[in-house]
Amino acid sequence: MADLKFEDLALQYVLTDESDQEREISQKAAAKIKESTNSRLTVGQWVASINRWIQPADDSSDDDFIARAKALDFLASTLEVLRRNNTPLKPDQVKLQVTFFGSLFSSDHRGGVTASAKALRHLVSMKAFQPTLGNDILERACKLGDDFKLQTPATRLQLYELFLDLLRDPAVANDLEYQHGSTCGFMIGLLDLCRNERDPYNLMKWFETLKIFLQNFSPSPDITLEVFKTYSAYFPISLRASATPSGITAEDLKGAVRSCFAAHYRVANQAIPFLISKLDQGDAVTVAVKVDILQSLDACLTQYEHPKQSVVPFVDQIWSSLKYEVRNGENPDTIKATLKVISSLTRRLDTDELGSFLASAWRDIVDDLSNPTYTASAGRLLVAIIGASVSSFAAIIPQALSHIQTELKHTKSSSHQQELLTLLDSILAVRSHLVDSLKDAVETEKGSVQLKDELFGDTLFFEIYLPIWEGSLVSQTPVEQVGILKKVMEGLATLVGQQSSGGQPSNRLCTDSTCERIFGWLADPPIACPLEARKFNELITDRESNQDIRDAAAIALRKAVPLYPPAFQMLLQQYLSSIKLAYQVRADSQDLALGIKHVATTLCEVGCLDISSAGHQLSNPVSLINTLLEGLLWMLSQQASPRYWTAFVSSIHPAVLQSLASLSKQAPSSPESASQGVTREWYAQFKKHIENGGAPQIDLDKSGNPELTSKALEGIGADGTDTLRQFSTYCLWVVEQLYRRFTAVDYRTEKTHCKRWDIGLAKDFWRGSRQLARRQEVCLLQMARLADEQDVCLHQIGLLAASVVRALSADEQRTLMLDEHVFDFFHTFEGDNFRPVPERIGISDLAQCRSAPLSMGILQGLHPGVLKPSAHFVFLEDVCFILTAPDTTCSDATRAALDMIFTILSNKILVKDKESSQKQLEVQQTMIHTFTELWDKSEGASLDKYTALPIFRSILHFLAGDVARFQTRPDQNQLLTTICANAPSDPKMGRLLAKSFDVLVSPKECLDKENHAIRKRLSGEWLYFQAVRPYLQDCFPSPDGDIDETRAVNRAVAVFAILKHLRYEQYASDIGTIVRVAIRSLATLAVDDGEMDACLGVLLHVLERDADALREHLAGLIAGVAAVYDAARNAPANSTALTAENAREVKARRKEASLCRKRALKFFQRLPGAYEARYLVPYRRQLLRPLSTACGDEVREIRRTALMARQAWDALA
């Protein structure tokens, strides 16, 4: 270091272009200065090291300027390191360098400005910097004169940063104030220097400089005016688009200018009149500019100190201008900004000024409130004023309420009434907000006089709301009263939450009797009326109007219940009583069960949509679920139809889902409770606690008390138990009850005297069947309908169980032995002799396996690691045996549940060892054998499609779970290979089997991630390469005859059945071949059974993702799709095989044909947007006629699509 010379370092710095090397050289120079024993000599040598570049040559070139700038930057960078390392320099050394760098502003405009500004910034921040030097720096910088604007934006930025550093330094600011006084001569030079700045980033710094000057100095009025003129000249400011964006937005610039307007109250005399004059220019001001003006005015009113001097003199001027912006305004953004200004103005006024302003404002507002044309705008002004402060509210609200009451009595206009009621609701909302602000305030006035408590609560209810409500029910113009009733409901919902404004704790202003009366009104339209099949007002016959009232009442309840928590129990009691009343009158009605579910959904939205953190979070959801259990228990006691069971069970499900979702978003009450899971012992105590606390026990026919159950849960939560944990275990307890209630244990003693058990359906199922059997007029169709309703109920219970079980962790599921409850349905047994033995693990064969949905529900929610391979492989084999047996007689609903079980087990049973792998291979071999037999029997015509097809689809369900977690070993995929190779080739049933291939990849709830299914990321791609790509060529007949037309069509059906569920990226590599298969299939696939719909769906997907892949085939595609539309339009008429006896199949085929027509038209609609006109014009004439014909399609939605397609092709002309 001692041998290193500063001249060498300077030369290295000038020659390098690498920032890292520049930094390293600067650090070396700074270290040499720091380590020097004679700093004065060393600093002199360091400064002198750039002399060779400072001395100007006779023929100075651009290279000389660049080198000189780089040399000066060497000094500046060294100073930066010295400052950062706190290396001290002597005051005279700092002063000398300030003089040197400052002189460059007037002598070296091209090479030295940037480095000089940078160096001076570092010198200003050093401890040895003398405040008196600040004025010298500013004077020397101002000598740049007109050369300032010739500098680059980056150079000017360094100067703006320098100015800011000087004005921010308190010592420098004090010295400038001392030297210049109120004349602030240095500022005149800066204003002249920077007046024409246009760079966005530099403007941000310049506006900040002006703001700091106004805040930290005391300029004379003349100087203040000059500064104001400088920044106001930019107002309103905008930002042009630039090829090199600075990162500064227009909003940033507006905010910077705004901060100058609001910087100090001394500019109020210029700023406020200036802004008002801009605002009063009328239509010449755009909405964006007007909002900017109003926001700037609001900033001034909010931030100015000494409001008596800065705000009060302009109150009348501001109000006179702004009131018309609201009164005659049309743009909501402008109105909103104006109201904010008025509120800020009101807030800054003291008692005397406030009284004068309110008197003046009320004179303008009161007339407009009486005028229906201006009531809404006057109401906005009033709300802005009263919401500004407690004082303004208390001062004006008595006369406002009195006037509103008078107008409501005398006005004949329903729209005027609605506007007044809206205003009243806003007043109540403002008052609630002010009460909350008083709670948070450190010091508040005592006494209820603050917010006029005596005018609200029961007083407001009886004087205003009660007369209007009663009058609307007997009005001779009931339709006009609908809007009034909706507004009354909104107001009542806010009224029940009004609290006293004085003292703590706050008391509710409405008495309990008034609150109960209000909730009785609000509960009638959405709860009692739908259940009792009556109209809210018999005079209102319009169905849409009645629905509007119901919706408005539901919204009001959602708003009011959190404000008055006891109301939810009232709603639940009303719900149950209305159900019992309605059932006695119309038990056979098909609509009552649907109404029970719809009203329960409304109650769920009211009580569970947003579980508040205040109070006990589980009160509402638990009370709702318990009430639904009570209703279910009552229906069972009445031996009601199973559709009523389903209504209550399916109503519990959304309440569970919504509450679990809300609780999951909230953080656990403590880390300990979050980490602690449910144990078997804790769960046993939990069940005992809530059962003793009054919870209904539907499995024991015991009714309960919902309110007591909520209190019992509060007691459990008192020990710090996590709320989510409480609720999830409570829901599991509910599921247990439902499982035990709807199933029964059948104990048997076999010939070998071995005791065993089996589980079938409960007596509730057989009671209904026996009742039907006693009736002579009963038919098989009624028996079948009853069984279907029962199966639907079991399926809903299973889905509920899945949602509850999946909310538990794997450890909790394992601890609670939920994998065993798949078989025993939570029943307890008479001693250990009745525990299940391995050979009895499986689906109960009692009642034709109808309990399968219950097993499915638990399985669907289990984590894969919870399933025990030793037991569940036995279960899998049992399910396989049932589903592949030709003589299985289970219902369609039961078979669907068994198929889901098949999918879940194939997906979730972990194959970790050789034994498990062998078990899985054995199951696959069984199904391969079954499939082979089916194929052989099909060829021999000894097995009909109604037997073979369900078995084949069950095999595909097994493969669907296996494919989702695919394994790459060939021996593990023998079943898939066999099915894909042989099924579509079957000459008789191949087409039916091929259409079923969509089962492999169609969405299944049991394979969703939220149900803990094992899904590998590349499962779709893997299936494509296993089941589609190897067989694409088989979609065309082969010349040698190995693949005939029938097999080719069957293979195409299978291909599109899979592709319609895959993403485009998963098959894009073979898109050329796939498009050719699609074009051929347009003429070969059926249009009325889903085959063509799958093909068109794939084509639409390709058109959306990669239109170029279809461009070369447009002629064939357009002709083919047009032919598809014609065939689909005539499909029902051509289906001669269909008769009236199979009306369901006719309806299904017509639906499929309509889907084909819609997809065909959608394809034509999207073509003009995908290609340039030159590619489509040749086909325009041949398409316009078919599209015109399609505009008369019998289905409205298809007509709409046809019209849009016709318009798109018309535009090509």
Summary of the structure (lengths in Angstrom):
residues: 1213
radius of gyration: 41.3
end to end distance: 82.0
largest distance: 125.5
contacts: 3992
relative contact order: 0.02
helix: 74%
strand: 1%
